[in-house]
Amino acid sequence: MHKFGYYVTESSEHNAEYMPYWIKRNYPELIEQFNIPLDEYPRRCIEQIERWHMQREQLTHNENLTHTRSLEYASYIIESIDA
């Protein structure tokens, strides 16, 4: 972090929650100084949920999509669910 000036993490602020020196109530300027993306995870969740909604629409309105029930018990349960 000293060399590049960026917060080092795998993808989001999640790692910062476990470090005692990044997100501090008395030093909110550290978040901006070290570029900790506090909105990264909620933003990804919102985008993922939107993709799920789009996928559901594509699948439920696809007249070319067919299925054949398998012999597994779960397939009877899943097919009985009223979408």
Beta strands, then each sheet from edge to edge (+ up, - down):
end
